[in-house]
Amino acid sequence: FPGELTTMFNNLERNGNPYSFPATTRADWANGLDVPMLAEVEDPSSLEVIYWVGCMSSFDARNQRLARSLVSIFRAANVKFAILGLEESCSGDPARRAGNEYLFQILAQQNVETLNQYNPKRIVANCAHCFNTLKNEYPQFGGHFEVIHHTQFINELIQSGRLNLPEGTDAQFAFHDPCYIGRYNDVYVDPRNVLNVIDGGFVEMRRSREQSFCCGAGGARAFMEENRGTRINTNRLQEALDTPAKGIAVGCPFCVTMFEDGVRALNVEETFQVRDLAEIVAEALEKQSSKSE
């Protein structure tokens, strides 16, 4: 394996995440938010959902904002939830995609064993990679769970009337289909429904839905350097910049990271926003709340 991947594999083995962060800091992003931990919930069967945070939203400072946004949405819609906290480990997606099947299976079996103890009604994942792995690959190891992506869940909350959002915002976004919710799992309608409500519409990019183009993070490429041709993230971001949109909306923390790198590389960070759908919704809720006070 390339050296970059060897480092990632070592981190997965030692820390349960692809970075060098200690496993004991996995839930630090939730400090001060009073987020319930599953191990402390008296009756886990009373929970509506388990929120699977994922490594990127747990450890990456930029994507911790995504996790905090989703918590605020849960609270606004009175969703009873909890996180695994220190009991959560990497889903194993980067290990399997990079070809380290043995390591993937160790991580998968560990997580399945943990989740089966709690017998979750539903699992909400904000990472498209975690969503795909838990939904489609954990059944191979006895993990038969109902897994839903956060864009699907937010759309459910809106359609059921549990989440009341103001219509129209100041910025209209181009929407990027993350590979693992779009082409791999056919989740196209839900995020667009949310943007239609919250943003008063959205801009489709030239390559979208089944013909969408990767942000560049898939296949464990997020942990490797690109040395040939044009960078995938800037290739895709340029497509969004060619639209009238003021920013790009995504549904995965890996996409957020890749496009944040892209706006810096293209020197448009001051004029072009990168937002996860949960952040857009949470920002709208916050504005709505401040207006009503």
Backbone as CSV, one residue per row, in Angstrom:
resi,resn,N_x,N_y,N_z,CA_x,CA_y,CA_z,C_x,C_y,C_z
1,PHE,0.838,-1.196,0.000,0.000,0.000,0.000,0.871,1.244,0.000
2,PRO,0.382,2.361,-0.569,1.109,3.635,-0.458,1.261,4.034,1.007
3,GLY,2.296,4.788,1.283,2.571,5.186,2.660,1.422,5.930,3.313
4,GLU,0.709,6.755,2.526,-0.425,7.502,3.085,-1.482,6.559,3.645
5,LEU,-1.714,5.455,2.935,-2.723,4.497,3.393,-2.223,3.693,4.585
6,THR,-0.942,3.389,4.616,-0.393,2.656,5.761,-0.596,3.453,7.042
7,THR,-0.369,4.764,6.956,-0.608,5.625,8.126,-2.073,5.576,8.530
8,MET,-2.971,5.645,7.547,-4.402,5.594,7.846,-4.777,4.265,8.502
9,PHE,-4.266,3.165,7.973,-4.578,1.853,8.545,-4.090,1.756,9.992
10,ASN,-2.899,2.260,10.251,-2.377,2.238,11.624,-3.265,3.044,12.557
11,ASN,-3.746,4.188,12.077,-4.646,5.005,12.896,-5.957,4.277,13.163
12,LEU,-6.497,3.613,12.151,-7.736,2.855,12.330,-7.549,1.775,13.379
13,GLU,-6.417,1.102,13.356,-6.161,0.027,14.317,-5.975,0.564,15.733
14,ARG,-5.256,1.664,15.850,-4.921,2.187,17.180,-6.012,3.069,17.770
15,ASN,-6.623,3.905,16.912,-7.528,4.942,17.417,-8.993,4.728,17.058
16,GLY,-9.277,3.779,16.164,-10.658,3.593,15.719,-11.126,4.709,14.816
17,ASN,-10.195,5.512,14.293,-10.507,6.559,13.323,-9.305,6.706,12.403
18,PRO,-9.491,7.247,11.195,-8.383,7.308,10.238,-7.365,8.405,10.517
19,TYR,-7.563,9.142,11.608,-6.675,10.247,11.953,-5.843,9.870,13.174
20,SER,-5.067,10.803,13.668,-4.224,10.525,14.837,-4.889,10.939,16.147
21,PHE,-6.176,11.293,16.091,-6.884,11.714,17.302,-7.145,10.512,18.221
22,PRO,-6.943,10.659,19.530,-7.234,9.561,20.453,-8.724,9.212,20.438
23,ALA,-9.035,7.937,20.575,-10.429,7.489,20.579,-11.219,8.140,21.707
24,THR,-10.531,8.521,22.778,-11.207,9.102,23.942,-11.777,10.491,23.668
25,THR,-11.404,11.094,22.527,-11.898,12.441,22.209,-13.040,12.404,21.185
26,ARG,-13.555,11.227,20.879,-14.561,11.101,19.815,-15.802,11.937,20.079
27,ALA,-16.211,12.061,21.320,-17.450,12.792,21.620,-17.206,14.221,22.089
28,ASP,-15.972,14.694,21.984,-15.670,16.047,22.472,-16.430,17.123,21.712
29,TRP,-16.794,16.859,20.464,-17.532,17.847,19.670,-18.858,18.223,20.324
30,ALA,-19.385,17.308,21.150,-20.700,17.517,21.762,-20.621,18.200,23.126
31,ASN,-19.421,18.572,23.559,-19.281,19.230,24.859,-20.162,20.479,24.926
32,GLY,-20.931,20.574,25.985,-21.787,21.733,26.187,-23.144,21.642,25.520
33,LEU,-23.380,20.597,24.716,-24.658,20.466,24.012,-25.638,19.533,24.720
34,ASP,-25.166,18.898,25.789,-26.021,17.967,26.537,-26.585,16.872,25.624
35,VAL,-25.723,16.322,24.779,-26.128,15.249,23.880,-26.111,13.927,24.650
36,PRO,-27.215,13.179,24.665,-27.252,11.932,25.416,-26.381,10.844,24.799
37,MET,-25.664,10.111,25.640,-24.870,8.960,25.217,-25.683,7.692,25.452
38,LEU,-25.624,6.787,24.514,-26.444,5.571,24.604,-26.197,4.793,25.890
39,ALA,-24.944,4.719,26.308,-24.617,3.955,27.511,-25.288,4.528,28.753
40,GLU,-25.688,5.803,28.678,-26.312,6.460,29.827,-27.833,6.524,29.712
41,VAL,-28.377,6.066,28.574,-29.829,6.094,28.382,-30.454,4.904,29.099
42,GLU,-31.390,5.193,29.984,-31.990,4.130,30.799,-32.746,3.121,29.949
43,ASP,-33.506,3.608,28.962,-34.290,2.718,28.105,-34.005,3.034,26.640
44,PRO,-32.990,2.397,26.025,-32.653,2.681,24.632,-33.811,2.462,23.657
45,SER,-34.771,1.606,24.026,-35.905,1.345,23.130,-36.820,2.554,23.014
46,SER,-36.658,3.532,23.916,-37.482,4.736,23.865,-36.973,5.740,22.840
47,LEU,-35.789,5.495,22.312,-35.189,6.430,21.358,-35.811,6.267,19.982
48,GLU,-36.012,7.382,19.323,-36.502,7.340,17.943,-35.385,6.959,16.985
49,VAL,-34.198,7.540,17.213,-33.062,7.240,16.347,-31.767,7.217,17.152
50,ILE,-30.804,6.467,16.626,-29.419,6.593,17.049,-28.727,7.427,15.977
51,TYR,-28.033,8.454,16.414,-27.291,9.302,15.483,-25.879,8.760,15.356
52,TRP,-25.553,8.236,14.166,-24.198,7.765,13.871,-23.411,8.954,13.341
53,VAL,-22.479,9.446,14.129,-21.801,10.697,13.821,-20.726,10.512,12.746
54,GLY,-19.968,9.419,12.844,-18.889,9.190,11.891,-17.617,9.920,12.281
55,CYS,-16.487,9.480,11.739,-15.183,10.032,12.128,-15.006,11.486,11.709
56,MET,-15.391,11.799,10.492,-15.155,13.146,9.979,-15.894,14.189,10.814
57,SER,-17.153,13.920,11.146,-17.929,14.891,11.921,-17.568,14.861,13.399
58,SER,-16.908,13.804,13.843,-16.476,13.731,15.238,-15.163,14.458,15.477
59,PHE,-14.236,14.376,14.512,-12.880,14.862,14.758,-12.473,16.087,13.948
60,ASP,-13.036,16.270,12.775,-12.649,17.392,11.921,-13.371,18.659,12.371
61,ALA,-12.616,19.691,12.699,-13.197,20.914,13.264,-14.256,21.514,12.345
62,ARG,-14.017,21.527,11.055,-14.994,22.092,10.113,-16.284,21.291,10.122
63,ASN,-16.173,19.979,10.134,-17.374,19.146,10.038,-18.052,18.881,11.369
64,GLN,-17.418,19.288,12.456,-18.123,19.259,13.734,-19.312,20.215,13.711
65,ARG,-19.191,21.257,12.880,-20.325,22.178,12.711,-21.524,21.453,12.123
66,LEU,-21.268,20.493,11.248,-22.341,19.689,10.665,-23.055,18.899,11.759
67,ALA,-22.270,18.247,12.621,-22.851,17.449,13.702,-23.677,18.318,14.646
68,ARG,-23.136,19.480,14.991,-23.876,20.372,15.894,-25.152,20.889,15.229
69,SER,-25.087,21.116,13.915,-26.285,21.551,13.189,-27.371,20.479,13.237
70,LEU,-26.961,19.233,13.059,-27.947,18.151,13.064,-28.572,17.983,14.443
71,VAL,-27.777,18.172,15.491,-28.320,18.117,16.849,-29.379,19.201,17.038
72,SER,-29.113,20.402,16.530,-30.098,21.487,16.676,-31.376,21.172,15.911
73,ILE,-31.252,20.469,14.778,-32.440,20.068,14.012,-33.239,19.024,14.775
74,PHE,-32.542,18.035,15.350,-33.228,17.029,16.177,-34.021,17.711,17.294
75,ARG,-33.386,18.682,17.931,-34.031,19.364,19.060,-35.242,20.166,18.580
76,ALA,-35.104,20.844,17.452,-36.196,21.664,16.929,-37.407,20.807,16.569
77,ALA,-37.161,19.553,16.160,-38.256,18.667,15.756,-38.655,17.695,16.872
78,ASN,-38.083,17.885,18.074,-38.378,17.013,19.214,-38.111,15.533,18.915
79,VAL,-36.976,15.289,18.284,-36.554,13.917,17.990,-35.780,13.384,19.194
80,LYS,-36.213,12.255,19.719,-35.503,11.634,20.843,-34.364,10.797,20.273
81,PHE,-33.134,11.188,20.576,-31.971,10.558,19.965,-30.852,10.397,20.978
82,ALA,-29.848,9.649,20.603,-28.629,9.526,21.392,-27.498,9.140,20.436
83,ILE,-26.275,9.345,20.888,-25.111,8.929,20.098,-24.374,7.815,20.844
84,LEU,-23.586,7.058,20.128,-22.782,6.012,20.754,-21.614,6.598,21.525
85,GLY,-21.141,7.765,21.106,-20.017,8.401,21.789,-18.766,7.556,21.682
86,LEU,-18.166,7.228,22.819,-16.916,6.481,22.819,-17.098,5.042,22.351
87,GLU,-18.319,4.572,22.270,-18.568,3.211,21.781,-18.565,3.132,20.261
88,GLU,-18.627,4.281,19.592,-18.595,4.296,18.130,-17.153,4.190,17.642
89,SER,-16.978,3.478,16.553,-15.666,3.397,15.904,-15.867,3.638,14.418
90,CYS,-14.780,3.779,13.682,-14.901,3.985,12.237,-15.726,2.869,11.610
91,SER,-16.570,3.233,10.664,-17.412,2.236,9.994,-16.569,1.224,9.230
92,GLY,-15.346,1.594,8.894,-14.469,0.713,8.141,-14.445,0.991,6.652
93,ASP,-15.272,1.942,6.214,-15.357,2.235,4.781,-14.002,2.503,4.131
94,PRO,-13.152,3.384,4.698,-11.891,3.648,3.997,-10.988,2.426,3.909
95,ALA,-11.063,1.536,4.900,-10.240,0.322,4.860,-10.695,-0.600,3.734
96,ARG,-11.996,-0.819,3.625,-12.495,-1.723,2.576,-12.249,-1.122,1.193
97,ARG,-12.503,0.167,1.034,-12.315,0.795,-0.273,-10.856,0.750,-0.712
98,ALA,-9.952,0.810,0.261,-8.527,0.802,-0.074,-7.980,-0.616,-0.214
99,GLY,-8.820,-1.616,0.073,-8.401,-2.992,-0.133,-7.963,-3.738,1.105
100,ASN,-8.051,-3.123,2.287,-7.676,-3.808,3.524,-8.931,-4.451,4.122
101,GLU,-9.349,-5.550,3.524,-10.593,-6.214,3.902,-10.545,-6.740,5.334
102,TYR,-9.402,-7.237,5.732,-9.264,-7.780,7.091,-9.572,-6.713,8.133
103,LEU,-8.982,-5.533,7.977,-9.205,-4.442,8.923,-10.659,-3.993,8.881
104,PHE,-11.230,-3.920,7.669,-12.639,-3.540,7.572,-13.517,-4.490,8.376
105,GLN,-13.280,-5.774,8.239,-14.143,-6.743,8.915,-14.014,-6.668,10.428
106,ILE,-12.815,-6.375,10.921,-12.643,-6.198,12.375,-13.493,-5.033,12.866
107,LEU,-13.417,-3.892,12.157,-14.173,-2.706,12.550,-15.670,-2.945,12.424
108,ALA,-16.089,-3.580,11.326,-17.505,-3.830,11.093,-18.080,-4.735,12.176
109,GLN,-17.391,-5.818,12.482,-17.896,-6.758,13.495,-17.980,-6.107,14.868
110,GLN,-17.013,-5.271,15.177,-17.027,-4.549,16.456,-18.242,-3.628,16.541
111,ASN,-18.495,-2.866,15.480,-19.628,-1.938,15.487,-20.967,-2.666,15.482
112,VAL,-21.060,-3.745,14.720,-22.309,-4.522,14.680,-22.625,-5.075,16.066
113,GLU,-21.609,-5.589,16.738,-21.809,-6.123,18.083,-22.319,-5.043,19.028
114,THR,-21.734,-3.855,18.933,-22.163,-2.737,19.787,-23.601,-2.333,19.488
115,LEU,-23.915,-2.156,18.200,-25.258,-1.718,17.813,-26.318,-2.756,18.160
116,ASN,-26.003,-4.029,17.999,-26.981,-5.077,18.296,-27.364,-5.085,19.774
117,GLN,-26.469,-4.625,20.632,-26.786,-4.539,22.064,-27.942,-3.569,22.312
118,TYR,-28.018,-2.531,21.476,-29.025,-1.484,21.673,-30.267,-1.690,20.804
119,ASN,-30.184,-2.568,19.819,-31.332,-2.879,18.957,-32.032,-1.605,18.468
120,PRO,-31.323,-0.765,17.720,-31.886,0.545,17.332,-33.084,0.418,16.401
121,LYS,-34.061,1.319,16.593,-35.198,1.372,15.669,-34.724,1.888,14.312
122,ARG,-33.943,2.954,14.354,-33.396,3.547,13.134,-32.053,4.169,13.463
123,ILE,-31.193,4.213,12.453,-29.905,4.881,12.583,-29.858,6.005,11.548
124,VAL,-29.544,7.207,12.003,-29.370,8.340,11.101,-27.881,8.609,10.958
125,ALA,-27.387,8.610,9.727,-25.975,8.884,9.462,-25.851,10.138,8.608
126,ASN,-24.948,11.062,9.001,-24.753,12.263,8.186,-23.615,12.097,7.175
127,CYS,-22.873,11.016,7.287,-21.801,10.730,6.324,-22.324,9.737,5.293
128,ALA,-22.232,10.103,4.027,-22.733,9.220,2.974,-21.991,7.894,2.952
129,HIS,-20.712,7.919,3.302,-19.912,6.695,3.321,-20.368,5.776,4.446
130,CYS,-20.575,6.332,5.640,-21.087,5.539,6.765,-22.478,4.998,6.446
131,PHE,-23.322,5.848,5.883,-24.681,5.450,5.509,-24.652,4.222,4.606
132,ASN,-23.851,4.264,3.566,-23.781,3.151,2.628,-23.241,1.888,3.295
133,THR,-22.217,2.052,4.130,-21.591,0.898,4.775,-22.538,0.235,5.769
134,LEU,-23.164,1.034,6.629,-24.079,0.470,7.626,-25.306,-0.147,6.969
135,LYS,-25.796,0.497,5.933,-27.026,0.048,5.280,-26.809,-1.197,4.420
136,ASN,-25.754,-1.189,3.626,-25.593,-2.220,2.601,-24.530,-3.276,2.897
137,GLU,-23.605,-2.983,3.798,-22.499,-3.910,4.024,-22.510,-4.565,5.407
138,TYR,-23.091,-3.895,6.404,-23.149,-4.499,7.728,-24.064,-5.727,7.806
139,PRO,-25.098,-5.846,6.950,-25.875,-7.083,6.983,-25.033,-8.341,6.752
140,GLN,-23.896,-8.209,6.077,-22.995,-9.350,5.868,-22.445,-9.885,7.184
141,PHE,-22.505,-9.035,8.228,-21.924,-9.403,9.526,-22.984,-9.457,10.635
142,GLY,-24.244,-9.613,10.227,-25.320,-9.728,11.208,-25.875,-8.408,11.684
143,GLY,-25.535,-7.329,10.995,-26.041,-6.011,11.385,-27.191,-5.594,10.491
144,HIS,-28.388,-5.985,10.870,-29.571,-5.690,10.049,-30.307,-4.507,10.667
145,PHE,-29.970,-3.305,10.198,-30.512,-2.091,10.773,-31.234,-1.280,9.701
146,GLU,-32.215,-0.473,10.157,-32.810,0.508,9.252,-31.935,1.755,9.320
147,VAL,-31.255,2.028,8.241,-30.319,3.151,8.202,-30.848,4.196,7.234
148,ILE,-30.845,5.440,7.669,-31.379,6.522,6.852,-30.362,7.657,6.836
149,HIS,-30.227,8.282,5.674,-29.298,9.408,5.565,-29.941,10.660,6.144
150,HIS,-29.140,11.572,6.642,-29.714,12.739,7.316,-30.530,13.619,6.378
151,THR,-30.208,13.634,5.090,-31.034,14.424,4.165,-32.417,13.804,4.019
152,GLN,-32.490,12.471,4.074,-33.787,11.792,4.035,-34.582,12.098,5.303
153,PHE,-33.888,12.056,6.433,-34.571,12.264,7.710,-35.074,13.697,7.836
154,ILE,-34.253,14.658,7.410,-34.691,16.056,7.458,-35.918,16.245,6.575
155,ASN,-35.913,15.643,5.405,-37.071,15.748,4.514,-38.312,15.138,5.166
156,GLU,-38.143,14.008,5.839,-39.260,13.389,6.566,-39.831,14.341,7.606
157,LEU,-38.942,14.974,8.356,-39.380,15.890,9.411,-40.152,17.065,8.838
158,ILE,-39.719,17.551,7.678,-40.416,18.667,7.029,-41.781,18.222,6.516
159,GLN,-41.805,17.086,5.807,-43.045,16.607,5.196,-44.096,16.245,6.229
160,SER,-43.655,15.784,7.406,-44.593,15.392,8.465,-45.044,16.575,9.313
161,GLY,-44.444,17.740,9.071,-44.831,18.929,9.829,-44.122,19.082,11.157
162,ARG,-43.170,18.208,11.433,-42.455,18.288,12.710,-41.386,19.377,12.690
163,LEU,-40.947,19.735,11.498,-39.921,20.767,11.367,-40.478,21.878,10.492
164,ASN,-40.707,23.026,11.097,-41.274,24.156,10.368,-40.165,25.124,9.983
165,LEU,-39.997,25.275,8.688,-38.897,26.089,8.186,-39.409,27.324,7.453
166,PRO,-38.671,28.413,7.570,-39.032,29.594,6.778,-38.730,29.330,5.312
167,GLU,-39.543,29.853,4.433,-39.319,29.636,3.006,-38.408,30.709,2.440
168,GLY,-37.407,30.263,1.692,-36.504,31.205,1.029,-35.399,31.702,1.935
169,THR,-34.188,31.706,1.436,-33.045,32.245,2.169,-32.303,33.223,1.262
170,ASP,-31.226,33.771,1.779,-30.489,34.792,1.039,-29.641,34.225,-0.097
171,ALA,-29.267,32.946,0.001,-28.365,32.374,-0.996,-28.995,31.149,-1.642
172,GLN,-28.857,31.058,-2.943,-29.330,29.881,-3.646,-28.125,29.007,-3.984
173,PHE,-28.254,27.718,-3.682,-27.123,26.812,-3.813,-27.257,25.901,-5.023
174,ALA,-26.116,25.548,-5.599,-26.055,24.435,-6.541,-25.972,23.166,-5.706
175,PHE,-26.671,22.118,-6.117,-26.641,20.897,-5.318,-25.744,19.846,-5.951
176,HIS,-24.856,19.298,-5.126,-23.942,18.225,-5.544,-24.425,16.909,-4.949
177,ASP,-24.626,15.911,-5.801,-25.044,14.580,-5.338,-23.842,13.789,-4.833
178,PRO,-23.734,13.551,-3.526,-22.660,12.673,-3.048,-22.845,11.265,-3.627
179,CYS,-21.729,10.640,-4.003,-21.817,9.338,-4.683,-22.608,8.303,-3.890
180,TYR,-22.345,8.240,-2.572,-22.923,7.145,-1.801,-24.366,7.369,-1.362
181,ILE,-24.918,8.552,-1.586,-26.372,8.644,-1.424,-27.042,8.666,-2.790
182,GLY,-26.345,9.202,-3.778,-26.915,9.311,-5.115,-26.784,8.043,-5.924
183,ARG,-25.688,7.916,-6.650,-25.560,6.820,-7.606,-25.567,5.440,-6.959
184,TYR,-25.145,5.344,-5.713,-25.105,4.030,-5.063,-26.408,3.666,-4.354
185,ASN,-27.208,4.674,-3.965,-28.412,4.388,-3.181,-29.662,5.104,-3.675
186,ASP,-29.568,5.778,-4.806,-30.731,6.395,-5.451,-31.463,7.408,-4.577
187,VAL,-30.739,8.101,-3.712,-31.344,9.165,-2.902,-31.118,10.483,-3.639
188,TYR,-32.103,10.866,-4.420,-32.014,12.092,-5.207,-33.087,13.116,-4.810
189,VAL,-34.272,12.622,-4.483,-35.420,13.499,-4.273,-35.355,14.224,-2.935
190,ASP,-34.983,13.516,-1.875,-35.049,14.089,-0.521,-34.235,15.368,-0.358
191,PRO,-32.955,15.368,-0.709,-32.207,16.627,-0.525,-32.736,17.766,-1.379
192,ARG,-33.233,17.438,-2.551,-33.786,18.487,-3.416,-35.089,19.035,-2.840
193,ASN,-35.890,18.171,-2.223,-37.117,18.640,-1.569,-36.788,19.630,-0.461
194,VAL,-35.747,19.319,0.321,-35.353,20.206,1.420,-34.919,21.561,0.873
195,LEU,-34.100,21.552,-0.166,-33.639,22.814,-0.747,-34.777,23.609,-1.366
196,ASN,-35.753,22.909,-1.907,-36.907,23.610,-2.477,-37.668,24.378,-1.407
197,VAL,-37.687,23.829,-0.192,-38.397,24.499,0.905,-37.535,25.607,1.498
198,ILE,-36.307,25.239,1.854,-35.485,26.155,2.631,-34.823,27.223,1.779
199,ASP,-34.489,26.883,0.553,-33.734,27.820,-0.274,-34.582,28.407,-1.389
200,GLY,-35.848,28.020,-1.409,-36.703,28.520,-2.475,-36.258,28.037,-3.835
201,GLY,-35.670,26.850,-3.866,-35.167,26.292,-5.119,-33.674,26.076,-5.050
202,PHE,-33.122,25.503,-6.087,-31.693,25.227,-6.132,-31.268,25.194,-7.597
203,VAL,-29.968,25.123,-7.802,-29.428,25.092,-9.153,-28.868,23.698,-9.425
204,GLU,-29.273,23.102,-10.536,-28.705,21.817,-10.932,-27.403,22.062,-11.691
205,MET,-26.416,21.258,-11.398,-25.170,21.335,-12.154,-25.275,20.486,-13.418
206,ARG,-24.370,20.707,-14.320,-24.431,20.022,-15.615,-24.451,18.508,-15.431
207,ARG,-23.595,18.003,-14.556,-23.603,16.584,-14.238,-24.311,16.407,-12.895
208,SER,-25.457,15.768,-12.916,-26.225,15.615,-11.686,-26.951,14.277,-11.675
209,ARG,-27.536,13.962,-10.525,-28.254,12.692,-10.332,-27.385,11.516,-10.779
210,GLU,-27.911,10.648,-11.646,-27.178,9.446,-12.058,-25.879,9.768,-12.780
211,GLN,-25.791,10.969,-13.339,-24.600,11.376,-14.090,-23.689,12.293,-13.272
212,SER,-23.878,12.314,-11.965,-23.087,13.211,-11.129,-21.611,12.817,-11.140
213,PHE,-20.794,13.711,-10.604,-19.347,13.515,-10.616,-18.830,13.573,-9.183
214,CYS,-17.896,12.701,-8.854,-17.378,12.575,-7.490,-16.674,13.854,-7.026
215,CYS,-16.693,14.079,-5.709,-15.970,15.218,-5.139,-14.473,14.942,-5.070
216,GLY,-14.093,13.676,-5.212,-12.682,13.314,-5.165,-12.274,12.556,-3.920
217,ALA,-13.216,12.349,-2.971,-12.863,11.703,-1.702,-13.104,10.199,-1.704
218,GLY,-13.886,9.703,-2.647,-14.274,8.299,-2.637,-13.107,7.352,-2.848
219,GLY,-13.333,6.079,-2.494,-12.300,5.069,-2.671,-11.072,5.312,-1.823
220,ALA,-11.266,5.948,-0.668,-10.178,6.312,0.261,-9.238,7.355,-0.330
221,ARG,-9.646,7.993,-1.442,-8.792,9.014,-2.047,-8.688,10.263,-1.172
222,ALA,-9.618,10.427,-0.234,-9.539,11.569,0.674,-8.247,11.545,1.484
223,PHE,-7.653,10.354,1.621,-6.451,10.209,2.446,-5.182,10.092,1.612
224,MET,-5.314,10.336,0.298,-4.167,10.238,-0.593,-4.024,11.523,-1.401
225,GLU,-2.832,11.785,-1.865,-2.572,12.971,-2.668,-2.788,12.649,-4.140
226,GLU,-3.315,13.629,-4.879,-3.491,13.461,-6.321,-2.279,14.053,-7.037
227,ASN,-1.669,13.264,-7.896,-0.438,13.700,-8.552,-0.537,13.774,-10.067
228,ARG,-1.692,13.387,-10.616,-1.818,13.379,-12.081,-3.063,14.150,-12.508
229,GLY,-2.965,14.877,-13.599,-4.120,15.562,-14.158,-4.645,16.662,-13.256
230,THR,-5.870,17.084,-13.520,-6.500,18.114,-12.687,-7.102,17.469,-11.448
231,ARG,-7.123,18.203,-10.354,-7.681,17.666,-9.114,-9.194,17.497,-9.270
232,ILE,-9.693,16.393,-8.791,-11.107,16.069,-8.970,-11.990,17.097,-8.276
233,ASN,-11.594,17.538,-7.076,-12.452,18.480,-6.345,-12.555,19.823,-7.058
234,THR,-11.455,20.292,-7.642,-11.517,21.573,-8.354,-12.255,21.425,-9.685
235,ASN,-12.141,20.255,-10.300,-12.890,19.970,-11.531,-14.391,20.083,-11.263
236,ARG,-14.829,19.439,-10.194,-16.256,19.451,-9.857,-16.695,20.833,-9.358
237,LEU,-15.867,21.463,-8.547,-16.234,22.769,-8.001,-16.371,23.807,-9.105
238,GLN,-15.528,23.736,-10.112,-15.611,24.687,-11.216,-16.967,24.598,-11.896
239,GLU,-17.521,23.391,-11.926,-18.842,23.206,-12.521,-19.911,23.970,-11.738
240,ALA,-19.768,23.983,-10.410,-20.695,24.750,-9.575,-20.481,26.244,-9.761
241,LEU,-19.218,26.645,-9.896,-18.902,28.063,-10.093,-19.428,28.580,-11.427
242,ASP,-19.606,27.690,-12.386,-20.116,28.087,-13.699,-21.628,28.326,-13.692
243,THR,-22.293,28.032,-12.570,-23.732,28.283,-12.436,-23.941,29.639,-11.781
244,PRO,-25.191,30.136,-11.727,-25.453,31.410,-11.040,-25.471,31.282,-9.518
245,ALA,-25.265,30.077,-8.988,-25.373,29.856,-7.549,-24.299,30.608,-6.769
246,LYS,-24.631,30.901,-5.507,-23.704,31.594,-4.621,-22.930,30.625,-3.731
247,GLY,-23.237,29.339,-3.888,-22.558,28.339,-3.080,-22.926,26.949,-3.541
248,ILE,-22.321,25.949,-2.910,-22.602,24.556,-3.246,-23.121,23.847,-2.005
249,ALA,-24.244,23.147,-2.145,-24.849,22.390,-1.051,-24.532,20.917,-1.255
250,VAL,-24.157,20.249,-0.155,-23.770,18.842,-0.231,-24.465,18.063,0.878
251,GLY,-24.227,16.754,0.901,-24.837,15.917,1.932,-23.850,14.931,2.512
252,CYS,-22.587,15.356,2.667,-21.557,14.454,3.176,-20.378,15.269,3.667
253,PRO,-19.821,14.938,4.838,-18.681,15.717,5.350,-17.437,15.603,4.471
254,PHE,-17.276,14.485,3.762,-16.129,14.363,2.868,-16.255,15.366,1.715
255,CYS,-17.478,15.525,1.199,-17.699,16.523,0.146,-17.400,17.927,0.664
256,VAL,-17.824,18.206,1.899,-17.548,19.511,2.497,-16.046,19.781,2.494
257,THR,-15.281,18.811,2.983,-13.830,18.976,3.076,-13.188,19.157,1.706
258,MET,-13.600,18.336,0.738,-13.000,18.419,-0.592,-13.302,19.758,-1.260
259,PHE,-14.534,20.241,-1.097,-14.886,21.510,-1.735,-14.338,22.716,-0.974
260,GLU,-14.192,22.586,0.354,-13.526,23.658,1.104,-12.081,23.799,0.626
261,ASP,-11.409,22.670,0.385,-10.058,22.724,-0.181,-10.095,23.352,-1.573
262,GLY,-11.145,23.024,-2.325,-11.278,23.540,-3.688,-11.465,25.046,-3.740
263,VAL,-12.309,25.593,-2.848,-12.530,27.047,-2.887,-11.263,27.805,-2.502
264,ARG,-10.448,27.181,-1.638,-9.173,27.827,-1.296,-8.205,27.767,-2.483
265,ALA,-8.182,26.607,-3.155,-7.284,26.447,-4.306,-7.660,27.395,-5.444
266,LEU,-8.951,27.661,-5.591,-9.419,28.530,-6.670,-9.595,29.982,-6.224
267,ASN,-9.250,30.252,-4.953,-9.300,31.619,-4.400,-10.697,32.228,-4.463
268,VAL,-11.707,31.436,-4.134,-13.078,31.963,-4.131,-13.745,31.770,-2.761
269,GLU,-12.931,31.525,-1.722,-13.525,31.252,-0.405,-14.309,32.426,0.152
270,GLU,-14.010,33.652,-0.318,-14.727,34.831,0.184,-16.077,35.019,-0.508
271,THR,-16.256,34.402,-1.646,-17.472,34.655,-2.441,-18.333,33.429,-2.670
272,PHE,-17.820,32.237,-2.394,-18.560,31.016,-2.713,-18.615,30.115,-1.483
273,GLN,-19.836,29.830,-1.017,-20.021,29.070,0.214,-20.047,27.565,-0.044
274,VAL,-19.595,26.809,0.948,-19.748,25.350,0.950,-20.541,24.994,2.201
275,ARG,-21.698,24.379,1.999,-22.560,24.064,3.129,-23.152,22.662,2.987
276,ASP,-23.164,21.940,4.101,-23.959,20.722,4.146,-25.414,21.122,4.323
277,LEU,-26.304,20.269,3.850,-27.732,20.554,3.927,-28.180,20.822,5.368
278,ALA,-27.610,20.067,6.315,-27.967,20.262,7.722,-27.580,21.656,8.200
279,GLU,-26.463,22.166,7.730,-26.039,23.511,8.120,-26.983,24.563,7.569
280,ILE,-27.424,24.380,6.332,-28.349,25.335,5.709,-29.659,25.374,6.495
281,VAL,-30.157,24.192,6.864,-31.407,24.118,7.624,-31.235,24.721,9.015
282,ALA,-30.143,24.388,9.683,-29.905,24.901,11.033,-29.759,26.422,11.037
283,GLU,-29.079,26.957,10.020,-28.931,28.413,9.925,-30.280,29.093,9.730
284,ALA,-31.148,28.465,8.936,-32.484,29.026,8.717,-33.304,28.997,10.003
285,LEU,-33.193,27.887,10.750,-33.915,27.768,12.024,-33.442,28.837,13.015
286,GLU,-32.136,29.070,13.006,-31.576,30.069,13.928,-32.067,31.470,13.569
287,LYS,-32.105,31.778,12.280,-32.626,33.084,11.866,-34.093,33.239,12.228
288,GLN,-34.842,32.153,12.034,-36.267,32.161,12.353,-36.468,32.399,13.836
289,SER,-35.650,31.749,14.645,-35.746,31.877,16.099,-35.414,33.296,16.557
290,SER,-34.373,33.888,15.959,-33.963,35.245,16.351,-35.006,36.285,15.953
291,LYS,-35.721,36.039,14.843,-36.756,36.968,14.404,-37.972,36.930,15.337
292,SER,-38.252,35.725,15.870,-39.446,35.568,16.702,-39.225,36.075,18.127
293,GLU,-37.970,36.297,18.508,-37.685,36.745,19.884,-37.901,38.252,20.034
